[in-house]
Amino acid sequence: MWPKDIIKMDICRKLIVVTGPSACGKTFFANKLLKKIGKNRCSIISQDNYYKDWGNLDIEKRKKINFDDIKAFDLSLFKKHLQALKDGKSILRPYYDFVRSARLKKTKRIYPKPVIIVEGLMPLAKRSLINFFDFKIYIEADNATCLARRIKRDTRERGDSIESACRRYFQDVLPMQKKYVEPQKKLADIVIDTDKKLDDRLWDGIIKHII
């Protein structure tokens, strides 16, 4: 059973994408946008939850997976869920364990509220995905800033070492960023530099385009 306030507002569903390089501030921006729109009118999903399940591999093989390559994502399920939300249907969004590189059995039901924010590394990298989105936001930040954030995140949350986090960044992240992530900037309706202060006028302008 859907909450009554969702049913009443289930007329103008819009999918908003927030994309950009790894650790540029996408999640922070998307969550702040969610708060400004209101949780009763907006839901958020992350493309990070749509990585393929590699839990059957041993630890040495899992270490070799390039999670910044588009091949690491389950784009079939991702696309299926975007279509369902666009059609006004709820989805069971997966959870992902980055320590084990495995999809968990538990899921989270996401309802088709008026605004759905889709945050992720490369949700626009395939032509078949682009038309799902009504408004496209590209987030950028200096590579040095992104690297520092990745080191902090990966050592604290994903059981990585500083050496491993740095190696992955230069070996995997930057090459895939140039190949898949940065071309999305040309598709964006707005480009935001998170190294600069985001004032109220910017937020008001974004929300005006969305609502």
Solvent accessible surface area in square Angstrom, and as a share of the most:
residue,aa,sasa,rsa
1,M,218,0.97
2,W,61,0.21
3,P,62,0.39
4,K,163,0.69
5,D,58,0.30
6,I,4,0.02
7,I,93,0.47
8,K,151,0.64
9,M,49,0.22
10,D,36,0.19
11,I,150,0.76
12,C,78,0.47
13,R,57,0.21
14,K,60,0.26
15,L,0,0.00
16,I,0,0.00
17,V,0,0.00
18,V,0,0.00
19,T,1,0.01
20,G,0,0.00
21,P,7,0.04
22,S,9,0.06
23,A,19,0.15
24,C,0,0.00
25,G,17,0.16
26,K,17,0.07
27,T,77,0.45
28,F,138,0.58
29,F,0,0.00
30,A,0,0.00
31,N,58,0.30
32,K,74,0.31
33,L,0,0.00
34,L,18,0.09
35,K,147,0.62
36,K,84,0.35
37,I,13,0.06
38,G,17,0.16
39,K,130,0.55
40,N,79,0.40
41,R,83,0.30
42,C,2,0.01
43,S,13,0.08
44,I,40,0.20
45,I,2,0.01
46,S,23,0.15
47,Q,0,0.00
48,D,40,0.21
49,N,21,0.11
50,Y,0,0.00
51,Y,10,0.04
52,K,80,0.34
53,D,77,0.40
54,W,64,0.22
55,G,31,0.30
56,N,133,0.68
57,L,48,0.24
58,D,79,0.41
59,I,100,0.51
60,E,101,0.45
61,K,115,0.49
62,R,42,0.15
63,K,108,0.46
64,K,169,0.72
65,I,20,0.10
66,N,37,0.19
67,F,33,0.14
68,D,12,0.06
69,D,29,0.15
70,I,11,0.05
71,K,149,0.63
72,A,4,0.03
73,F,4,0.02
74,D,31,0.16
75,L,36,0.18
76,S,90,0.58
77,L,41,0.20
78,F,0,0.00
79,K,82,0.35
80,K,140,0.60
81,H,18,0.08
82,L,0,0.00
83,Q,80,0.35
84,A,20,0.16
85,L,0,0.00
86,K,56,0.24
87,D,75,0.39
88,G,14,0.13
89,K,124,0.52
90,S,27,0.18
91,I,8,0.04
92,L,88,0.44
93,R,25,0.09
94,P,6,0.04
95,Y,62,0.24
96,Y,19,0.07
97,D,34,0.17
98,F,49,0.21
99,V,91,0.52
100,R,115,0.42
101,S,6,0.04
102,A,5,0.04
103,R,64,0.23
104,L,55,0.27
105,K,206,0.87
106,K,119,0.51
107,T,64,0.37
108,K,98,0.41
109,R,114,0.42
110,I,8,0.04
111,Y,48,0.18
112,P,0,0.00
113,K,31,0.13
114,P,4,0.03
115,V,5,0.03
116,I,0,0.00
117,I,0,0.00
118,V,0,0.00
119,E,8,0.04
120,G,1,0.01
121,L,13,0.07
122,M,0,0.00
123,P,0,0.00
124,L,5,0.02
125,A,32,0.25
126,K,91,0.39
127,R,210,0.76
128,S,64,0.42
129,L,3,0.01
130,I,37,0.19
131,N,140,0.72
132,F,18,0.07
133,F,12,0.05
134,D,71,0.37
135,F,20,0.08
136,K,30,0.13
137,I,0,0.00
138,Y,4,0.01
139,I,0,0.00
140,E,50,0.23
141,A,16,0.12
142,D,78,0.40
143,N,67,0.34
144,A,72,0.56
145,T,40,0.23
146,C,1,0.01
147,L,31,0.15
148,A,61,0.48
149,R,90,0.33
150,R,17,0.06
151,I,38,0.19
152,K,111,0.47
153,R,58,0.21
154,D,5,0.03
155,T,46,0.27
156,R,182,0.66
157,E,117,0.53
158,R,61,0.22
159,G,68,0.66
160,D,34,0.18
161,S,58,0.38
162,I,111,0.56
163,E,135,0.61
164,S,17,0.11
165,A,0,0.00
166,C,37,0.22
167,R,117,0.43
168,R,41,0.15
169,Y,3,0.01
170,F,122,0.51
171,Q,115,0.51
172,D,17,0.09
173,V,2,0.01
174,L,33,0.16
175,P,59,0.37
176,M,31,0.14
177,Q,9,0.04
178,K,135,0.57
179,K,124,0.53
180,Y,38,0.14
181,V,3,0.02
182,E,64,0.29
183,P,62,0.39
184,Q,2,0.01
185,K,82,0.35
186,K,183,0.78
187,L,66,0.33
188,A,23,0.18
189,D,80,0.42
190,I,45,0.23
191,V,60,0.34
192,I,5,0.03
193,D,43,0.22
194,T,28,0.16
195,D,76,0.39
196,K,140,0.59
197,K,185,0.78
198,L,35,0.18
199,D,73,0.38
200,D,101,0.52
201,R,206,0.75
202,L,50,0.25
203,W,4,0.02
204,D,92,0.48
205,G,30,0.29
206,I,2,0.01
207,I,37,0.19
208,K,167,0.71
209,H,126,0.56
210,I,1,0.01
211,I,87,0.44
